Every structure is written in C-alpha cells, then in structure tokens.
Amino acid sequence: MDTNVPVPPSNGGGLSGDRVTRGTVARWAATTGWVDRDGLPLPDTMLVIGHTTVLRRWKDKKPEYITEQPLRNPKVLNDGIPVEEWEIGLDGNPTPPWKLTYVIYFVDLKTGALFTYAHDTYGAMLCFNNLEEAINVMRLLRGEHVLPIVHAEKRQWKSRKYGMQTRPHLQPIEWRAPGGGGPKLATQSPPPQLIGPATAPTPTAPTPTAPSPAPAAQSSAPAATPTPPTPPASTVLDNTKPVKPATVAELVADEIPWK
C-alpha cells in the first residue's frame, strides 16, 4: 500500500520518525461522530495534508509505534510475544498487540489547527482506502502536490458478524494546491510625475485676494473610529490555490497511467 506523509515540520524542524500524533487527537465513534480528544465536534470540512500506515501496540495504556517503511508483518511480531502478555480486548479475549493502524492528518480551514486520526478498525481501513484512492487519482491528473478538502461524514457497511454497522468517512469536495500568497495588500499610491522641464515662471501682476472667512466653529462630536480590516474567511484557503476538478472524460481516458 502506498504511503504519503507530507506533514509540516514541528517547531521549525524536521519530523522525528517515531512521532505519529501531531496537533490534537481526532476520534470517531458511531455515537459521537467526529470529535477531538475533549469530545468537542470537529469542523465539518477540513484539509487533508497527509496519510500513512503504521504499526501500533498499546503497552501500559500507552501507544508504541513502528513507522519505518516498508512495515513489518504484524503477525510475525505478535508471534514473538507470549499470549500471556497480550492485552484483553473488548470481547474479553487476548488481542494481538501489534496492529496495522491507519493515520490521517487534517487541518481546520479557518484556524489552521492540526488533527491526527489514527485507528486500526475495519471501518478506519475503509475510510483510509477510499480517501487514498481519490487522492491517487487526482494526483495522476493534477500532480503530486494536490490536497483534498473533505467533508467529515459517516457511511454504512455490513459486518458478517454484527450486521449493518456505521463507519467514518471523509468525502473529498474540493482540491487545493500549496501556495496562493495570502490576502492581497492594498496598492501603493504612484509617485508624483514631472510634466515637462522646469522653467522660470513669468512675472505677473499680483491679484487682490478676498478676506478670509471667519473660521467655523469646531464640532464637539468625536472622530469616527476607523473600521478594522475584516480577517480572511479561511487561513488555509487564502494560502492555497484551487485545483480544477477531474472531468468524466479524464477519468475514463485510456491514456491515464493506472499502472
């Protein structure tokens, strides 16, 4: 499976290889939908900036990760750990420690806040695979730096054991590319222009002037407070460029290098 992790540097430096969670933890459950670690709802639309797969296990209620690609076979790793050391799952049985985990990084369009969603469930796999397929198609058509704006949703899927279940879903609704330069600044006034060469003025007779009128009484009303500039509607959108959506003709064209 292809991986892609264009995650921005932390504190101006590079990413450490074993740090998976960036920003705020994002969660999804059928009862709560998309929420952050405090249980607050996530924005309805977000920009996905990266996705990858890792191996994760929980030990003493803390996560441990293997991020080096290509990932090792989790079954081989689990076979080397005695079952007595496995944690007990929700079904009351020991659960394999190392699991393939699907990680998605997305950003709040208005604030630029970063979220990390990481889970190992079947529903998370479907969410990840559908998103990855859409990204791969658009990057074949528009280039490697295309990023999707997604709408946080849910979908139904049928479990052989439990019947119809609800899973997370991220539906691409728009595509962006890095860049854009932010809001445009006000245009500066042009410098004064000289009209013709400077010449000495022709002397003329003085013109009598009328007496100056008496100064008007000053108003006691306070000066109007200047209106502050309106902040940009979206920190992220103002610094990215829109990408032309894929057409049906492009999607069915035989010359697309699918392989």
Buried (B, 14 or more C-beta within 10 A) or exposed (E): EEBBBBBBEEEEEEBEEEEBBBBBBBBBEEEEBBBBEEEEEBBEBBBBBBBBBBBBBEEEEEEEBBBEEEBEEBEEBBEEEEEEEBEEEEEEEBBBBBBBBBBBBBBBBBEBBBBBBBBBBEBBBBBBEBBBEBBEBBBBBBEEBBBBBBBBBBBEEEEEEEEEBBBBBBBBEBBBBEEBEEEEEEEEEEEEEEEEEEEEEEEEEEEEEEEEEEEEEEEEEEEEEEEEEEEEEBBBBBBBEEBEEBEEEBEEEEEEEEE
